[in-house]
Amino acid sequence: MTILLINGSPRKTGNTATLGDRLLTNLPYRTIHLADHQLNFVQDYRDTAHPQQDLTDDYEALMAQFAQATDIVLGTPVYWYGMTGQLKVFMDRWFDSFTNDFPFASKRLYLLVVGADEPTTKDTGITQAVQESCDWLQMDFQGTATVTADGPTDVAKMAELPASVRRLRDILQQHQA
């Protein structure tokens, strides 16, 4: 069983990445920082002879790692009341993979959301987008953990992680047993 942490934040060592690392402490996992990769916007080629695929960026290499994982942890800070552009573009490209019969079904997906100003209110749209995507792709959405953090080291300084994070960790540990 493999866990893949996909950090959608432009900060590779910020609160979102730190939350993912703390969630997955002592569990075997790999991390992808989307900020390290070139991702093109999705193109809709359904009405053309062009295949629904773009081989000019890093997406296919990222999805090769995605394919190897049983558990996927998506992490994003709240940017303008939604997920980061990096994560949104990555998820938009799932249409390419779906069209080409990528094996999404039965993967377990977890969502981490970090925000400074009422993130538990602002995570609603993010959670809904991820949950609906999971339903459509037949992935098993395990839930959202939301953390309030503003300063660059707030998550690292937390003596104890919030209950929503501990709940996701318990679920992950059960699946790893």
N, C-alpha and C positions, 0 to 999 in steps of 0.2 A: 504494500500500500504506500502510495507516494502522495505527499502534500506539496502543492505548489502555491506560493504566496505571490500574488500579482499586485505590486505596488503601483497604484495609479497616480501617485503624487509626483510633482516635478522635483520634490526634495527626496533624495535617496537616503538621507539620515534624519528625516523629520519625524513628526509625531505619528504619521500613518505607518511608516516603515517600522518605527519603534514599537507601535502597538502590535503589528504583525509579528515581530520578533518575540515580544513578550507573550503573546497568545500561544505561540508555537514553541516556547522554551522546552527543551528536552524531548521534542518530537522531531523526527526526521523530515526535513523540508528543504526545498529550493526556493529562491527568490528571483523574480523577474522585476526589474525596475523599468516600467514602460518608457520613462524618460531617456533611457539608454538606447532606444530603438526608433527607427524611422517607420512610421505607420501612415499610409495614405488613406484618404477618405474613401469610404465605400462607393463604388460605382454600380449602378443598376443596369446590367446588360441583358435583362430578360427579353427585351424586344429586339435583340440583335443576334448575330451569329457568333459574337465574341463570347468566350467562356466566362462564367461568373467567377473570375479569379484575377488577382493582381500579383504578379511575381516580381514586381519592381521594388518591394520594400521588405521589411523584416517579419511581416505577419506570418508567413508559412513556417518559418523557423520557430516563432513563438508558439504556434499551434502544435508543432511537433512535441514540444515540452508539455503543453496542455494535454495532449493525447495520452501521455505517459502517466498522468496524475489521476488518482481516484478522488482526491479531495482538493478543491480549488478555493483559496481564500482571496477574495478581491478586497483591496483597501483603497479608500479615497478620502481626501479631505472634502469638505463642503465648499464648492466654489460657485458663487452666484446662485445659491439655492439648488444646486445639482452636483452631480459627480464631475470630476475633472474632464477636460477635453480629451486627455490622453486615454482615460478609461472608456469614455463614450465612443471614441473612434475605434478602439479595440473591440468593444462590444458590437458596434455597427458592422464590423467586418465578420462577425459570426454568421452573417447572412451568406457570405462567400462560402464558408465552411459547410453550413447547412445545405446549401445548394449542391455541394460536392460530396454529400453523404458522410460528413465528419461524425465520428461516434460520440456525440454529446450525451446520449441517454445514460442515465444511472450515475453520472458524476455527481458528487455532492458539492454544493457550493455554499460558501459562507461569506458574509459581507461585513466589513469593518468600515465605519464612518467616523471621521474626526472633524469636529468643528468648534468654533469659538463662541458663537452666539446662538444659543438655543438649538444645538444640532439635533436634539431628539424630535424637534418639530420639523426641521428642514430635511431630515433623513427620509421622510415619508415618500417623497417622489423618487428618491434614489432607490429605496427598498422596493417600491412598486415596479420600477423599470427592471430591476434585476430579477425580482420574483416572477414577473410576467415573461421575461426572457427564458428563465429556467423552465417555466411551465411549457412554453412553446417548443423548447428544445429537449424536453423530457429529462432535464436535470433535476436533482433533488435539492431544493433550496432549504438550507438548514437554519437560516435566521440571520438577523442583523445585530451587531454589537455597536453601540454608539458611545463615543467618549467626548467629553468637553475638554478642549485643550486650545490654548491660544499662543502661549510662549513656545519657542522652538524646542524646549526640553520638558514640557509639562508632562507628557506621558512617561518619560523616563523617570521623573521625580515622583510619580504616583506610588505611594506605599502599597496600595492594594488596587487591583484593577476592578472596575465596576462589575456588578452582577451580570450584566449582559455579556461581557467578555468571558467571565468565568463559566457561564452557561455554554457558550460556544466551545470553550476549551474542553469542558466535560464531554460534549458530543464528539469532538475530534478524538479525544482519548478513548472513548468507547469504540469508535470505528477502527482505531489503531490496535486494539487488543486482539 
